[in-house]
Amino acid sequence: MATERSQHVDRSLVVYSYWPYAILLGGIVGAIRPMLTILGDVGPTAGVLTTLPEFQLWWVIHIGYSAVFGSGYGLIAYHRRLRPLSESVPMGAVLGLGYGAALWLGNVVIGWNLVLTTYVFTRVDPIDPLAAGPIIDHVVYGIALGVVYAAVVPRLSTYRR
C-alpha cells in the first residue's frame, strides 16, 4: 500500500494529469459565449478581439485560447492537494471561480490593458478593468470549467487515482 502511494505521488504532472481532457472541455466551455452571440445575439460579443478592425474570426481564436486555458486548469487541478477537491462538483465550482478570477486578472487587467494595448494594438482602447462584462465572462467560464471537469474526469475509463 505504501508503495502504491509513493508511486502515485512521484507521477509526472505532464504525463499523468488530465490536461488533454481539460483542453477539450475548455474549448467546449469557451465556445458557449461566441455561440450565444452568433446564434442568439445574446449579450456583447466575447473577447476583446472583436474590437480589432475587420477581424471576423475572433470566435475561432476565442475558442482556441479557451482550450489553452482549460489545459492550465487541468494541470493545476491535478496537483496532489487539489486533485481530491477538483473531483467533486461543488469544490470544482469553487476552484473554477478562483481560476476564472485569475484569468480575468491575467487577461484583462494585465494582458490586454498593460501589455497588448500599450505595445501591440496601440490603436485599440483599453478595457475598463472593473467593467462587469469581462469579470462575469471569465468567472462564469471558470465555474463552468470546474464543474464540467469535476463531472467528467473522475468518470473516465482511464482515470488513475
C-alpha positions in Angstrom: 0.0 0.0 0.0 2.8 2.4 0.9 4.5 1.5 -2.5 1.3 2.5 -4.4 1.1 5.8 -2.6 4.8 6.7 -3.3 4.4 5.8 -7.0 1.3 7.9 -7.2 3.0 11.0 -5.7 6.0 10.6 -8.0 4.0 10.5 -11.2 4.8 13.2 -13.7 2.3 16.1 -13.9 2.5 16.3 -17.7 2.3 12.6 -18.3 -0.4 11.6 -15.9 -2.6 14.6 -15.5 -5.8 15.1 -17.4 -4.9 18.3 -19.2 -5.7 16.9 -22.7 -9.3 16.3 -21.5 -9.2 19.8 -19.9 -8.2 21.2 -23.3 -11.3 19.7 -24.9 -13.5 20.8 -22.0 -12.1 24.3 -22.0 -12.7 24.7 -25.7 -16.3 23.5 -25.4 -17.0 25.7 -22.5 -15.2 28.6 -24.2 -17.5 28.1 -27.3 -20.6 28.8 -25.3 -20.2 32.6 -25.3 -19.5 33.0 -29.0 -22.4 30.7 -29.9 -24.8 32.8 -27.8 -23.6 35.9 -29.6 -23.7 34.4 -33.1 -26.8 32.4 -32.9 -29.0 34.3 -30.4 -27.5 37.8 -30.3 -27.3 37.4 -26.5 -25.1 39.8 -24.7 -22.0 41.5 -26.0 -19.5 39.7 -28.2 -17.0 37.5 -26.4 -13.4 38.6 -26.1 -11.6 41.8 -26.8 -10.6 40.5 -30.3 -13.9 41.9 -31.6 -12.5 45.4 -31.1 -9.9 44.9 -33.7 -10.9 46.4 -37.0 -12.0 44.0 -39.7 -11.4 41.0 -37.6 -14.1 38.4 -38.4 -12.7 35.2 -37.0 -12.5 36.4 -33.4 -14.6 33.4 -32.2 -12.1 30.9 -33.6 -9.3 32.4 -31.6 -11.6 32.8 -28.5 -12.3 29.0 -28.6 -8.6 28.3 -29.1 -7.4 30.3 -26.1 -10.3 28.9 -24.0 -8.8 25.4 -24.8 -5.4 26.6 -23.8 -6.8 28.0 -20.5 -8.5 24.7 -20.0 -5.2 22.9 -20.1 -3.9 25.2 -17.5 -6.8 24.3 -15.2 -6.2 20.6 -15.9 -2.6 20.9 -14.8 -3.5 22.9 -11.7 -6.3 20.6 -10.7 -4.1 17.6 -10.9 -1.9 18.9 -8.1 -1.9 16.3 -5.3 -3.5 18.7 -2.9 -6.1 20.0 -5.3 -7.0 16.7 -7.0 -9.5 15.4 -4.5 -11.2 18.8 -4.4 -11.3 19.1 -8.2 -13.2 15.8 -8.4 -16.3 17.0 -6.6 -18.7 19.3 -8.4 -19.2 21.9 -5.6 -15.5 22.2 -4.9 -14.8 22.1 -8.7 -17.1 25.2 -9.0 -15.1 26.9 -6.2 -11.8 26.1 -7.8 -13.2 27.2 -11.1 -14.3 30.5 -9.6 -10.8 31.2 -8.4 -9.4 30.2 -11.7 -11.8 32.4 -13.6 -10.9 35.4 -11.4 -7.2 34.7 -12.1 -7.9 34.6 -15.8 -9.7 37.9 -15.6 -6.7 39.4 -13.8 -4.2 37.9 -16.2 -6.2 38.5 -19.4 -8.0 41.8 -19.0 -6.1 43.7 -16.4 -2.5 42.7 -17.1 -2.6 41.1 -20.6 -4.9 43.4 -22.5 -4.7 46.7 -20.7 -1.0 46.8 -19.7 0.7 44.8 -22.5 -1.4 44.5 -25.6 -2.9 47.9 -25.9 0.3 49.5 -24.9 2.7 47.7 -27.2 0.9 45.6 -29.8 -2.6 47.0 -30.6 -1.8 50.7 -29.9 -4.9 51.9 -31.8 -7.3 49.9 -29.6 -8.7 51.3 -26.4 -8.1 49.6 -23.1 -11.0 47.9 -21.4 -12.3 49.2 -18.1 -10.8 46.7 -15.7 -13.8 46.9 -13.4 -16.4 46.5 -16.1 -18.9 43.8 -15.2 -18.9 42.0 -18.6 -15.3 40.8 -18.7 -15.4 39.9 -15.0 -18.6 37.9 -15.3 -17.5 36.2 -18.5 -14.2 35.0 -17.0 -15.7 33.9 -13.7 -18.6 32.0 -15.4 -16.1 30.3 -17.7 -14.0 29.3 -14.7 -17.0 27.9 -12.8 -18.3 26.1 -15.8 -14.9 24.6 -16.5 -14.5 23.5 -12.9 -18.0 21.9 -12.8 -17.6 20.1 -16.2 -14.1 18.9 -15.2 -15.4 17.5 -11.9 -18.3 15.8 -13.6 -16.3 14.3 -16.5 -12.7 13.5 -15.5 -13.3 11.1 -12.5 -15.7 9.1 -14.6 -13.2 8.4 -17.4 -12.3 4.8 -18.0 -8.6 5.8 -17.9 -9.0 7.6 -14.5 -6.0 7.0 -12.2 -6.4 7.6 -8.5 
